Amino acid sequence: MKFAVKEIKHTKSGASCRIHEFGATVLSYTSAARREILFVSRDAKLDGSKAVRGGIPLVFPIFGPPKDESSTMPQHGFARNNVWSTVEGSEFDEDDSAGISYELDFNKVTAGKGTNNSWESGCYNVKLILDISITGDALTTILNIHNTGEEAFPFEALFHTYYSIDDHSAMDGSKCFVQGLEGYNAYDQLTKRNKMIGSEPITIDSELDSIHTPPDGIYIADLLIGVGATETIKLVCSGKVDGREVPVSVVVWNPHEKKAASMGDFGSDQYVDMLCVEPGLLRGDTLDAGKKATMKQIIAA
Ligand SMILES: O=P(O)(O)OC[C@H]1O[C@@H](O)[C@H](O)[C@@H](O)[C@@H]1O
């Protein structure tokens, strides 16, 4: 099957982005300074056989494998595994910004429901809308989650953002780091241990897969990400459920050498070229029937 990849240009600044309709995955954002912010693996599947390995896949309604072991919903849910449609009339290119919106109606979801879960059995219904906008120096994505069914549902949602790291330097802590998670609890998914993040930035020297939960009273993730010798990115992410601000957690992931080599859609040497910093709602929020949740990520280059 041939998929549409849409290019959005902000004429005023010269910035642009590209979006794959499979998963409404943002593949690329090039700032006015002509810098590519996102990483897509050279081995990524772009033919719909798998979620795109790179860019900004959307994680919904579960993060990781299902908590209920009898469910066969695939890891990270169905949002990244279905074809989204563009919202008619949503494309714009104005002085301030340019953008487009995509939507996924659960009634049209064909893949990734799995079996033995309340999505598959028809208890829940949802409409997802992703608003994407760009300026000369920022990419903003807003995921709108609308419970269109009659039952409340629990959910997790995440922007699984892959950043491109300059000069193969992801393992060099002076160039590649995540700053701003001080006081967060880090749950290491590899060792199953918790630790408190101190004032030192997070750097990578081996496989890294941690979920960072903010301390009480912190709702917005506000981070600085080192992506090269002189380049940093400011990431801000906020979330609301039914109009109420909720805390944003942040997953930091790099597969390192061994895991990279085991993934069929990831170049085995490319772990030095990327870092995933994935903000989202992971604290088990519930969305009541008829209500909306939103998650907004701003990446400023
Ligand atoms: O291979 P996937 O399903 O895209 O997941 C990639 C990674 O995604 C991260 O969000 C998870 O914390 C990791 O555990 C996982 O390996």
Ligand as a Chemical Component Dictionary entry (heavy atoms), coordinates in Angstrom:
data_LIG
# 
_chem_comp.id                   LIG 
_chem_comp.type                 NON-POLYMER 
_chem_comp.pdbx_formal_charge   0 
_chem_comp.three_letter_code    LIG 
# 
loop_
_chem_comp_atom.comp_id 
_chem_comp_atom.atom_id 
_chem_comp_atom.alt_atom_id 
_chem_comp_atom.type_symbol 
_chem_comp_atom.charge 
_chem_comp_atom.model_Cartn_x 
_chem_comp_atom.model_Cartn_y 
_chem_comp_atom.model_Cartn_z 
_chem_comp_atom.pdbx_ordinal 
LIG O1 O1 O 0 9.937  -0.898 19.918 1  
LIG P1 P1 P 0 8.844  0.016  20.388 2  
LIG O2 O2 O 0 7.559  -0.696 20.683 3  
LIG O3 O3 O 0 8.658  1.179  19.463 4  
LIG O4 O4 O 0 9.333  0.604  21.772 5  
LIG C1 C1 C 0 10.536 1.282  21.882 6  
LIG C2 C2 C 0 10.775 1.687  23.333 7  
LIG O5 O5 O 0 9.813  2.651  23.671 8  
LIG C3 C3 C 0 10.029 3.251  24.949 9  
LIG O6 O6 O 0 9.027  4.193  25.163 10 
LIG C4 C4 C 0 9.921  2.178  26.003 11 
LIG O7 O7 O 0 10.187 2.758  27.274 12 
LIG C5 C5 C 0 10.916 1.072  25.704 13 
LIG O8 O8 O 0 10.750 0.035  26.677 14 
LIG C6 C6 C 0 10.703 0.524  24.311 15 
LIG O9 O9 O 0 11.705 -0.420 24.032 16 
# 
loop_
_chem_comp_bond.comp_id 
_chem_comp_bond.atom_id_1 
_chem_comp_bond.atom_id_2 
_chem_comp_bond.value_order 
_chem_comp_bond.pdbx_ordinal 
LIG O1 P1 DOUB 1  
LIG P1 O2 SING 2  
LIG P1 O3 SING 3  
LIG P1 O4 SING 4  
LIG O4 C1 SING 5  
LIG C1 C2 SING 6  
LIG C2 O5 SING 7  
LIG C2 C6 SING 8  
LIG O5 C3 SING 9  
LIG C3 O6 SING 10 
LIG C3 C4 SING 11 
LIG C4 O7 SING 12 
LIG C4 C5 SING 13 
LIG C5 O8 SING 14 
LIG C5 C6 SING 15 
LIG C6 O9 SING 16 
# 
